[in-house]
Amino acid sequence: MAWRIEVTPAAAKELRKLDRQISRRIGAYLQDLWRYRMGYHRVICQLEDDRLLVLVVRIAHRSEAYD
């Protein structure tokens, strides 16, 4: 069974605010490399092993990601 990726409404809103090129890069990395640091941006996820789920909780610039 493959992992699923879900995005919370708040994270989707943050993703839409980003430059289109940045948001595409984030999406590609989530699909292909499972990398959570993209240049100056951070993708905060909650892993749910029992459901094989990666829930994207927040997407933000590194200066704001951990507030």
mmCIF file of the N, C-alpha and C atoms, coordinates in Angstrom:
data_MODEL
# 
_entry.id   MODEL 
# 
loop_
_atom_site.group_PDB 
_atom_site.id 
_atom_site.type_symbol 
_atom_site.label_atom_id 
_atom_site.label_alt_id 
_atom_site.label_comp_id 
_atom_site.label_asym_id 
_atom_site.label_entity_id 
_atom_site.label_seq_id 
_atom_site.pdbx_PDB_ins_code 
_atom_site.Cartn_x 
_atom_site.Cartn_y 
_atom_site.Cartn_z 
_atom_site.occupancy 
_atom_site.B_iso_or_equiv 
_atom_site.pdbx_formal_charge 
_atom_site.auth_seq_id 
_atom_site.auth_comp_id 
_atom_site.auth_asym_id 
_atom_site.auth_atom_id 
_atom_site.pdbx_PDB_model_num 
ATOM 1   N N  . MET A 1 1  ? 0.844  -1.178 0.000  1.00 0.00 ? 1  MET A N  1 
ATOM 2   C CA . MET A 1 1  ? 0.000  0.000  0.000  1.00 0.00 ? 1  MET A CA 1 
ATOM 3   C C  . MET A 1 1  ? 0.896  1.250  0.000  1.00 0.00 ? 1  MET A C  1 
ATOM 4   N N  . ALA A 1 2  ? 0.566  2.220  -0.806 1.00 0.00 ? 2  ALA A N  1 
ATOM 5   C CA . ALA A 1 2  ? 1.349  3.452  -0.925 1.00 0.00 ? 2  ALA A CA 1 
ATOM 6   C C  . ALA A 1 2  ? 0.876  4.497  0.076  1.00 0.00 ? 2  ALA A C  1 
ATOM 7   N N  . TRP A 1 3  ? 1.778  5.394  0.430  1.00 0.00 ? 3  TRP A N  1 
ATOM 8   C CA . TRP A 1 3  ? 1.436  6.511  1.302  1.00 0.00 ? 3  TRP A CA 1 
ATOM 9   C C  . TRP A 1 3  ? 0.549  7.488  0.545  1.00 0.00 ? 3  TRP A C  1 
ATOM 10  N N  . ARG A 1 4  ? -0.397 8.072  1.244  1.00 0.00 ? 4  ARG A N  1 
ATOM 11  C CA . ARG A 1 4  ? -1.251 9.118  0.701  1.00 0.00 ? 4  ARG A CA 1 
ATOM 12  C C  . ARG A 1 4  ? -0.786 10.451 1.244  1.00 0.00 ? 4  ARG A C  1 
ATOM 13  N N  . ILE A 1 5  ? -1.000 11.514 0.500  1.00 0.00 ? 5  ILE A N  1 
ATOM 14  C CA . ILE A 1 5  ? -0.688 12.857 0.969  1.00 0.00 ? 5  ILE A CA 1 
ATOM 15  C C  . ILE A 1 5  ? -1.986 13.644 1.030  1.00 0.00 ? 5  ILE A C  1 
ATOM 16  N N  . GLU A 1 6  ? -2.274 14.201 2.192  1.00 0.00 ? 6  GLU A N  1 
ATOM 17  C CA . GLU A 1 6  ? -3.431 15.067 2.366  1.00 0.00 ? 6  GLU A CA 1 
ATOM 18  C C  . GLU A 1 6  ? -2.931 16.421 2.855  1.00 0.00 ? 6  GLU A C  1 
ATOM 19  N N  . VAL A 1 7  ? -3.638 17.454 2.507  1.00 0.00 ? 7  VAL A N  1 
ATOM 20  C CA . VAL A 1 7  ? -3.269 18.816 2.890  1.00 0.00 ? 7  VAL A CA 1 
ATOM 21  C C  . VAL A 1 7  ? -4.437 19.437 3.637  1.00 0.00 ? 7  VAL A C  1 
ATOM 22  N N  . THR A 1 8  ? -4.156 19.989 4.827  1.00 0.00 ? 8  THR A N  1 
ATOM 23  C CA . THR A 1 8  ? -5.225 20.653 5.572  1.00 0.00 ? 8  THR A CA 1 
ATOM 24  C C  . THR A 1 8  ? -5.659 21.903 4.812  1.00 0.00 ? 8  THR A C  1 
ATOM 25  N N  . PRO A 1 9  ? -6.873 22.385 5.053  1.00 0.00 ? 9  PRO A N  1 
ATOM 26  C CA . PRO A 1 9  ? -7.318 23.607 4.379  1.00 0.00 ? 9  PRO A CA 1 
ATOM 27  C C  . PRO A 1 9  ? -6.394 24.799 4.636  1.00 0.00 ? 9  PRO A C  1 
ATOM 28  N N  . ALA A 1 10 ? -5.866 24.928 5.848  1.00 0.00 ? 10 ALA A N  1 
ATOM 29  C CA . ALA A 1 10 ? -4.959 26.044 6.162  1.00 0.00 ? 10 ALA A CA 1 
ATOM 30  C C  . ALA A 1 10 ? -3.665 25.945 5.351  1.00 0.00 ? 10 ALA A C  1 
ATOM 31  N N  . ALA A 1 11 ? -3.110 24.734 5.236  1.00 0.00 ? 11 ALA A N  1 
ATOM 32  C CA . ALA A 1 11 ? -1.885 24.556 4.457  1.00 0.00 ? 11 ALA A CA 1 
ATOM 33  C C  . ALA A 1 11 ? -2.149 24.783 2.970  1.00 0.00 ? 11 ALA A C  1 
ATOM 34  N N  . ALA A 1 12 ? -3.306 24.366 2.476  1.00 0.00 ? 12 ALA A N  1 
ATOM 35  C CA . ALA A 1 12 ? -3.651 24.596 1.069  1.00 0.00 ? 12 ALA A CA 1 
ATOM 36  C C  . ALA A 1 12 ? -3.747 26.088 0.780  1.00 0.00 ? 12 ALA A C  1 
ATOM 37  N N  . LYS A 1 13 ? -4.307 26.845 1.722  1.00 0.00 ? 13 LYS A N  1 
ATOM 38  C CA . LYS A 1 13 ? -4.411 28.294 1.564  1.00 0.00 ? 13 LYS A CA 1 
ATOM 39  C C  . LYS A 1 13 ? -3.021 28.924 1.511  1.00 0.00 ? 13 LYS A C  1 
ATOM 40  N N  . GLU A 1 14 ? -2.115 28.468 2.390  1.00 0.00 ? 14 GLU A N  1 
ATOM 41  C CA . GLU A 1 14 ? -0.744 28.985 2.387  1.00 0.00 ? 14 GLU A CA 1 
ATOM 42  C C  . GLU A 1 14 ? -0.039 28.634 1.077  1.00 0.00 ? 14 GLU A C  1 
ATOM 43  N N  . LEU A 1 15 ? -0.287 27.429 0.566  1.00 0.00 ? 15 LEU A N  1 
ATOM 44  C CA . LEU A 1 15 ? 0.317  26.999 -0.694 1.00 0.00 ? 15 LEU A CA 1 
ATOM 45  C C  . LEU A 1 15 ? -0.151 27.871 -1.856 1.00 0.00 ? 15 LEU A C  1 
ATOM 46  N N  . ARG A 1 16 ? -1.439 28.228 -1.865 1.00 0.00 ? 16 ARG A N  1 
ATOM 47  C CA . ARG A 1 16 ? -1.977 29.075 -2.927 1.00 0.00 ? 16 ARG A CA 1 
ATOM 48  C C  . ARG A 1 16 ? -1.387 30.482 -2.896 1.00 0.00 ? 16 ARG A C  1 
ATOM 49  N N  . LYS A 1 17 ? -0.962 30.951 -1.724 1.00 0.00 ? 17 LYS A N  1 
ATOM 50  C CA . LYS A 1 17 ? -0.384 32.285 -1.590 1.00 0.00 ? 17 LYS A CA 1 
ATOM 51  C C  . LYS A 1 17 ? 1.036  32.360 -2.151 1.00 0.00 ? 17 LYS A C  1 
ATOM 52  N N  . LEU A 1 18 ? 1.702  31.238 -2.246 1.00 0.00 ? 18 LEU A N  1 
ATOM 53  C CA . LEU A 1 18 ? 3.087  31.217 -2.711 1.00 0.00 ? 18 LEU A CA 1 
ATOM 54  C C  . LEU A 1 18 ? 3.173  31.439 -4.211 1.00 0.00 ? 18 LEU A C  1 
ATOM 55  N N  . ASP A 1 19 ? 4.340  31.832 -4.648 1.00 0.00 ? 19 ASP A N  1 
ATOM 56  C CA . ASP A 1 19 ? 4.640  31.917 -6.064 1.00 0.00 ? 19 ASP A CA 1 
ATOM 57  C C  . ASP A 1 19 ? 4.364  30.552 -6.703 1.00 0.00 ? 19 ASP A C  1 
ATOM 58  N N  . ARG A 1 20 ? 3.817  30.551 -7.900 1.00 0.00 ? 20 ARG A N  1 
ATOM 59  C CA . ARG A 1 20 ? 3.440  29.309 -8.555 1.00 0.00 ? 20 ARG A CA 1 
ATOM 60  C C  . ARG A 1 20 ? 4.617  28.346 -8.702 1.00 0.00 ? 20 ARG A C  1 
ATOM 61  N N  . GLN A 1 21 ? 5.784  28.864 -9.020 1.00 0.00 ? 21 GLN A N  1 
ATOM 62  C CA . GLN A 1 21 ? 6.962  28.012 -9.189 1.00 0.00 ? 21 GLN A CA 1 
ATOM 63  C C  . GLN A 1 21 ? 7.333  27.332 -7.867 1.00 0.00 ? 21 GLN A C  1 
ATOM 64  N N  . ILE A 1 22 ? 7.282  28.072 -6.775 1.00 0.00 ? 22 ILE A N  1 
ATOM 65  C CA . ILE A 1 22 ? 7.597  27.508 -5.458 1.00 0.00 ? 22 ILE A CA 1 
ATOM 66  C C  . ILE A 1 22 ? 6.574  26.436 -5.087 1.00 0.00 ? 22 ILE A C  1 
ATOM 67  N N  . SER A 1 23 ? 5.288  26.712 -5.286 1.00 0.00 ? 23 SER A N  1 
ATOM 68  C CA . SER A 1 23 ? 4.265  25.737 -4.915 1.00 0.00 ? 23 SER A CA 1 
ATOM 69  C C  . SER A 1 23 ? 4.392  24.454 -5.744 1.00 0.00 ? 23 SER A C  1 
ATOM 70  N N  . ARG A 1 24 ? 4.756  24.573 -7.008 1.00 0.00 ? 24 ARG A N  1 
ATOM 71  C CA . ARG A 1 24 ? 4.966  23.379 -7.833 1.00 0.00 ? 24 ARG A CA 1 
ATOM 72  C C  . ARG A 1 24 ? 6.165  22.574 -7.346 1.00 0.00 ? 24 ARG A C  1 
ATOM 73  N N  . ARG A 1 25 ? 7.230  23.273 -6.963 1.00 0.00 ? 25 ARG A N  1 
ATOM 74  C CA . ARG A 1 25 ? 8.415  22.575 -6.443 1.00 0.00 ? 25 ARG A CA 1 
ATOM 75  C C  . ARG A 1 25 ? 8.084  21.823 -5.161 1.00 0.00 ? 25 ARG A C  1 
ATOM 76  N N  . ILE A 1 26 ? 7.295  22.451 -4.285 1.00 0.00 ? 26 ILE A N  1 
ATOM 77  C CA . ILE A 1 26 ? 6.893  21.788 -3.042 1.00 0.00 ? 26 ILE A CA 1 
ATOM 78  C C  . ILE A 1 26 ? 6.084  20.534 -3.353 1.00 0.00 ? 26 ILE A C  1 
ATOM 79  N N  . GLY A 1 27 ? 5.126  20.651 -4.260 1.00 0.00 ? 27 GLY A N  1 
ATOM 80  C CA . GLY A 1 27 ? 4.325  19.491 -4.647 1.00 0.00 ? 27 GLY A CA 1 
ATOM 81  C C  . GLY A 1 27 ? 5.154  18.372 -5.237 1.00 0.00 ? 27 GLY A C  1 
ATOM 82  N N  . ALA A 1 28 ? 6.097  18.722 -6.082 1.00 0.00 ? 28 ALA A N  1 
ATOM 83  C CA . ALA A 1 28 ? 6.967  17.707 -6.703 1.00 0.00 ? 28 ALA A CA 1 
ATOM 84  C C  . ALA A 1 28 ? 7.819  17.004 -5.654 1.00 0.00 ? 28 ALA A C  1 
ATOM 85  N N  . TYR A 1 29 ? 8.345  17.753 -4.704 1.00 0.00 ? 29 TYR A N  1 
ATOM 86  C CA . TYR A 1 29 ? 9.165  17.135 -3.660 1.00 0.00 ? 29 TYR A CA 1 
ATOM 87  C C  . TYR A 1 29 ? 8.339  16.243 -2.763 1.00 0.00 ? 29 TYR A C  1 
ATOM 88  N N  . LEU A 1 30 ? 7.124  16.628 -2.458 1.00 0.00 ? 30 LEU A N  1 
ATOM 89  C CA . LEU A 1 30 ? 6.273  15.763 -1.643 1.00 0.00 ? 30 LEU A CA 1 
ATOM 90  C C  . LEU A 1 30 ? 5.983  14.458 -2.363 1.00 0.00 ? 30 LEU A C  1 
ATOM 91  N N  . GLN A 1 31 ? 5.770  14.526 -3.659 1.00 0.00 ? 31 GLN A N  1 
ATOM 92  C CA . GLN A 1 31 ? 5.463  13.327 -4.433 1.00 0.00 ? 31 GLN A CA 1 
ATOM 93  C C  . GLN A 1 31 ? 6.687  12.440 -4.638 1.00 0.00 ? 31 GLN A C  1 
ATOM 94  N N  . ASP A 1 32 ? 7.830  13.059 -4.907 1.00 0.00 ? 32 ASP A N  1 
ATOM 95  C CA . ASP A 1 32 ? 8.978  12.266 -5.347 1.00 0.00 ? 32 ASP A CA 1 
ATOM 96  C C  . ASP A 1 32 ? 10.035 12.013 -4.282 1.00 0.00 ? 32 ASP A C  1 
ATOM 97  N N  . LEU A 1 33 ? 10.382 13.011 -3.499 1.00 0.00 ? 33 LEU A N  1 
ATOM 98  C CA . LEU A 1 33 ? 11.554 12.881 -2.643 1.00 0.00 ? 33 LEU A CA 1 
ATOM 99  C C  . LEU A 1 33 ? 11.251 12.881 -1.141 1.00 0.00 ? 33 LEU A C  1 
ATOM 100 N N  . TRP A 1 34 ? 10.035 13.167 -0.737 1.00 0.00 ? 34 TRP A N  1 
ATOM 101 C CA . TRP A 1 34 ? 9.669  13.237 0.676  1.00 0.00 ? 34 TRP A CA 1 
ATOM 102 C C  . TRP A 1 34 ? 10.575 14.186 1.436  1.00 0.00 ? 34 TRP A C  1 
ATOM 103 N N  . ARG A 1 35 ? 10.919 15.277 0.813  1.00 0.00 ? 35 ARG A N  1 
ATOM 104 C CA . ARG A 1 35 ? 11.770 16.272 1.435  1.00 0.00 ? 35 ARG A CA 1 
ATOM 105 C C  . ARG A 1 35 ? 10.900 17.399 1.969  1.00 0.00 ? 35 ARG A C  1 
ATOM 106 N N  . TYR A 1 36 ? 11.211 17.873 3.151  1.00 0.00 ? 36 TYR A N  1 
ATOM 107 C CA . TYR A 1 36 ? 10.340 18.836 3.808  1.00 0.00 ? 36 TYR A CA 1 
ATOM 108 C C  . TYR A 1 36 ? 10.945 20.231 3.898  1.00 0.00 ? 36 TYR A C  1 
ATOM 109 N N  . ARG A 1 37 ? 12.142 20.415 3.395  1.00 0.00 ? 37 ARG A N  1 
ATOM 110 C CA . ARG A 1 37 ? 12.764 21.740 3.370  1.00 0.00 ? 37 ARG A CA 1 
ATOM 111 C C  . ARG A 1 37 ? 13.016 22.101 1.917  1.00 0.00 ? 37 ARG A C  1 
ATOM 112 N N  . MET A 1 38 ? 12.416 23.201 1.490  1.00 0.00 ? 38 MET A N  1 
ATOM 113 C CA . MET A 1 38 ? 12.550 23.655 0.108  1.00 0.00 ? 38 MET A CA 1 
ATOM 114 C C  . MET A 1 38 ? 13.099 25.070 0.129  1.00 0.00 ? 38 MET A C  1 
ATOM 115 N N  . GLY A 1 39 ? 14.417 25.201 0.020  1.00 0.00 ? 39 GLY A N  1 
ATOM 116 C CA . GLY A 1 39 ? 15.013 26.528 0.046  1.00 0.00 ? 39 GLY A CA 1 
ATOM 117 C C  . GLY A 1 39 ? 14.667 27.237 1.339  1.00 0.00 ? 39 GLY A C  1 
ATOM 118 N N  . TYR A 1 40 ? 13.976 28.354 1.231  1.00 0.00 ? 40 TYR A N  1 
ATOM 119 C CA . TYR A 1 40 ? 13.600 29.126 2.411  1.00 0.00 ? 40 TYR A CA 1 
ATOM 120 C C  . TYR A 1 40 ? 12.249 28.737 2.984  1.00 0.00 ? 40 TYR A C  1 
ATOM 121 N N  . HIS A 1 41 ? 11.606 27.732 2.413  1.00 0.00 ? 41 HIS A N  1 
ATOM 122 C CA . HIS A 1 41 ? 10.279 27.332 2.881  1.00 0.00 ? 41 HIS A CA 1 
ATOM 123 C C  . HIS A 1 41 ? 10.353 26.003 3.623  1.00 0.00 ? 41 HIS A C  1 
ATOM 124 N N  . ARG A 1 42 ? 9.417  25.812 4.535  1.00 0.00 ? 42 ARG A N  1 
ATOM 125 C CA . ARG A 1 42 ? 9.305  24.568 5.289  1.00 0.00 ? 42 ARG A CA 1 
ATOM 126 C C  . ARG A 1 42 ? 7.907  24.009 5.104  1.00 0.00 ? 42 ARG A C  1 
ATOM 127 N N  . VAL A 1 43 ? 7.833  22.687 4.968  1.00 0.00 ? 43 VAL A N  1 
ATOM 128 C CA . VAL A 1 43 ? 6.562  21.985 4.884  1.00 0.00 ? 43 VAL A CA 1 
ATOM 129 C C  . VAL A 1 43 ? 6.446  21.162 6.167  1.00 0.00 ? 43 VAL A C  1 
ATOM 130 N N  . ILE A 1 44 ? 5.498  21.505 7.013  1.00 0.00 ? 44 ILE A N  1 
ATOM 131 C CA . ILE A 1 44 ? 5.310  20.829 8.293  1.00 0.00 ? 44 ILE A CA 1 
ATOM 132 C C  . ILE A 1 44 ? 4.244  19.753 8.106  1.00 0.00 ? 44 ILE A C  1 
ATOM 133 N N  . CYS A 1 45 ? 4.604  18.511 8.411  1.00 0.00 ? 45 CYS A N  1 
ATOM 134 C CA . CYS A 1 45 ? 3.699  17.385 8.175  1.00 0.00 ? 45 CYS A CA 1 
ATOM 135 C C  . CYS A 1 45 ? 3.507  16.567 9.446  1.00 0.00 ? 45 CYS A C  1 
ATOM 136 N N  . GLN A 1 46 ? 2.382  15.900 9.484  1.00 0.00 ? 46 GLN A N  1 
ATOM 137 C CA . GLN A 1 46 ? 2.097  14.941 10.546 1.00 0.00 ? 46 GLN A CA 1 
ATOM 138 C C  . GLN A 1 46 ? 2.033  13.568 9.878  1.00 0.00 ? 46 GLN A C  1 
ATOM 139 N N  . LEU A 1 47 ? 2.897  12.646 10.294 1.00 0.00 ? 47 LEU A N  1 
ATOM 140 C CA . LEU A 1 47 ? 2.913  11.304 9.720  1.00 0.00 ? 47 LEU A CA 1 
ATOM 141 C C  . LEU A 1 47 ? 1.996  10.399 10.527 1.00 0.00 ? 47 LEU A C  1 
ATOM 142 N N  . GLU A 1 48 ? 1.128  9.693  9.837  1.00 0.00 ? 48 GLU A N  1 
ATOM 143 C CA . GLU A 1 48 ? 0.224  8.742  10.482 1.00 0.00 ? 48 GLU A CA 1 
ATOM 144 C C  . GLU A 1 48 ? 0.536  7.361  9.921  1.00 0.00 ? 48 GLU A C  1 
ATOM 145 N N  . ASP A 1 49 ? 1.444  6.669  10.606 1.00 0.00 ? 49 ASP A N  1 
ATOM 146 C CA . ASP A 1 49 ? 1.930  5.376  10.124 1.00 0.00 ? 49 ASP A CA 1 
ATOM 147 C C  . ASP A 1 49 ? 0.832  4.340  9.964  1.00 0.00 ? 49 ASP A C  1 
ATOM 148 N N  . ASP A 1 50 ? -0.103 4.307  10.887 1.00 0.00 ? 50 ASP A N  1 
ATOM 149 C CA . ASP A 1 50 ? -1.152 3.294  10.834 1.00 0.00 ? 50 ASP A CA 1 
ATOM 150 C C  . ASP A 1 50 ? -2.043 3.436  9.605  1.00 0.00 ? 50 ASP A C  1 
ATOM 151 N N  . ARG A 1 51 ? -2.137 4.655  9.056  1.00 0.00 ? 51 ARG A N  1 
ATOM 152 C CA . ARG A 1 51 ? -2.956 4.900  7.865  1.00 0.00 ? 51 ARG A CA 1 
ATOM 153 C C  . ARG A 1 51 ? -2.106 5.148  6.622  1.00 0.00 ? 51 ARG A C  1 
ATOM 154 N N  . LEU A 1 52 ? -0.771 5.094  6.760  1.00 0.00 ? 52 LEU A N  1 
ATOM 155 C CA . LEU A 1 52 ? 0.148  5.410  5.660  1.00 0.00 ? 52 LEU A CA 1 
ATOM 156 C C  . LEU A 1 52 ? -0.220 6.763  5.055  1.00 0.00 ? 52 LEU A C  1 
ATOM 157 N N  . LEU A 1 53 ? -0.257 7.765  5.918  1.00 0.00 ? 53 LEU A N  1 
ATOM 158 C CA . LEU A 1 53 ? -0.727 9.089  5.526  1.00 0.00 ? 53 LEU A CA 1 
ATOM 159 C C  . LEU A 1 53 ? 0.297  10.137 5.911  1.00 0.00 ? 53 LEU A C  1 
ATOM 160 N N  . VAL A 1 54 ? 0.581  11.043 4.986  1.00 0.00 ? 54 VAL A N  1 
ATOM 161 C CA . VAL A 1 54 ? 1.366  12.236 5.267  1.00 0.00 ? 54 VAL A CA 1 
ATOM 162 C C  . VAL A 1 54 ? 0.392  13.398 5.186  1.00 0.00 ? 54 VAL A C  1 
ATOM 163 N N  . LEU A 1 55 ? 0.105  14.012 6.316  1.00 0.00 ? 55 LEU A N  1 
ATOM 164 C CA . LEU A 1 55 ? -0.834 15.125 6.371  1.00 0.00 ? 55 LEU A CA 1 
ATOM 165 C C  . LEU A 1 55 ? -0.033 16.418 6.402  1.00 0.00 ? 55 LEU A C  1 
ATOM 166 N N  . VAL A 1 56 ? -0.150 17.238 5.372  1.00 0.00 ? 56 VAL A N  1 
ATOM 167 C CA . VAL A 1 56 ? 0.546  18.514 5.313  1.00 0.00 ? 56 VAL A CA 1 
ATOM 168 C C  . VAL A 1 56 ? -0.244 19.506 6.150  1.00 0.00 ? 56 VAL A C  1 
ATOM 169 N N  . VAL A 1 57 ? 0.374  19.984 7.219  1.00 0.00 ? 57 VAL A N  1 
ATOM 170 C CA . VAL A 1 57 ? -0.291 20.843 8.182  1.00 0.00 ? 57 VAL A CA 1 
ATOM 171 C C  . VAL A 1 57 ? -0.012 22.308 7.915  1.00 0.00 ? 57 VAL A C  1 
ATOM 172 N N  . ARG A 1 58 ? 1.211  22.623 7.497  1.00 0.00 ? 58 ARG A N  1 
ATOM 173 C CA . ARG A 1 58 ? 1.584  24.033 7.324  1.00 0.00 ? 58 ARG A CA 1 
ATOM 174 C C  . ARG A 1 58 ? 2.668  24.153 6.279  1.00 0.00 ? 58 ARG A C  1 
ATOM 175 N N  . ILE A 1 59 ? 2.617  25.236 5.511  1.00 0.00 ? 59 ILE A N  1 
ATOM 176 C CA . ILE A 1 59 ? 3.657  25.586 4.552  1.00 0.00 ? 59 ILE A CA 1 
ATOM 177 C C  . ILE A 1 59 ? 3.979  27.052 4.786  1.00 0.00 ? 59 ILE A C  1 
ATOM 178 N N  . ALA A 1 60 ? 5.241  27.336 5.106  1.00 0.00 ? 60 ALA A N  1 
ATOM 179 C CA . ALA A 1 60 ? 5.577  28.717 5.440  1.00 0.00 ? 60 ALA A CA 1 
ATOM 180 C C  . ALA A 1 60 ? 7.063  28.985 5.202  1.00 0.00 ? 60 ALA A C  1 
ATOM 181 N N  . HIS A 1 61 ? 7.397  30.257 5.140  1.00 0.00 ? 61 HIS A N  1 
ATOM 182 C CA . HIS A 1 61 ? 8.795  30.674 5.065  1.00 0.00 ? 61 HIS A CA 1 
ATOM 183 C C  . HIS A 1 61 ? 9.476  30.230 6.353  1.00 0.00 ? 61 HIS A C  1 
ATOM 184 N N  . ARG A 1 62 ? 10.748 29.905 6.264  1.00 0.00 ? 62 ARG A N  1 
ATOM 185 C CA . ARG A 1 62 ? 11.436 29.359 7.442  1.00 0.00 ? 62 ARG A CA 1 
ATOM 186 C C  . ARG A 1 62 ? 11.425 30.309 8.636  1.00 0.00 ? 62 ARG A C  1 
ATOM 187 N N  . SER A 1 63 ? 11.325 31.609 8.398  1.00 0.00 ? 63 SER A N  1 
ATOM 188 C CA . SER A 1 63 ? 11.300 32.572 9.507  1.00 0.00 ? 63 SER A CA 1 
ATOM 189 C C  . SER A 1 63 ? 9.976  32.534 10.262 1.00 0.00 ? 63 SER A C  1 
ATOM 190 N N  . GLU A 1 64 ? 8.949  31.953 9.652  1.00 0.00 ? 64 GLU A N  1 
ATOM 191 C CA . GLU A 1 64 ? 7.621  31.923 10.263 1.00 0.00 ? 64 GLU A CA 1 
ATOM 192 C C  . GLU A 1 64 ? 7.113  30.504 10.530 1.00 0.00 ? 64 GLU A C  1 
ATOM 193 N N  . ALA A 1 65 ? 7.808  29.499 10.050 1.00 0.00 ? 65 ALA A N  1 
ATOM 194 C CA . ALA A 1 65 ? 7.276  28.142 10.055 1.00 0.00 ? 65 ALA A CA 1 
ATOM 195 C C  . ALA A 1 65 ? 7.083  27.544 11.444 1.00 0.00 ? 65 ALA A C  1 
ATOM 196 N N  . TYR A 1 66 ? 7.883  27.937 12.384 1.00 0.00 ? 66 TYR A N  1 
ATOM 197 C CA . TYR A 1 66 ? 7.832  27.283 13.697 1.00 0.00 ? 66 TYR A CA 1 
ATOM 198 C C  . TYR A 1 66 ? 7.217  28.155 14.776 1.00 0.00 ? 66 TYR A C  1 
ATOM 199 N N  . ASP A 1 67 ? 6.480  29.180 14.393 1.00 0.00 ? 67 ASP A N  1 
ATOM 200 C CA . ASP A 1 67 ? 5.818  30.051 15.375 1.00 0.00 ? 67 ASP A CA 1 
ATOM 201 C C  . ASP A 1 67 ? 4.696  29.327 16.079 1.00 0.00 ? 67 ASP A C  1 
# 
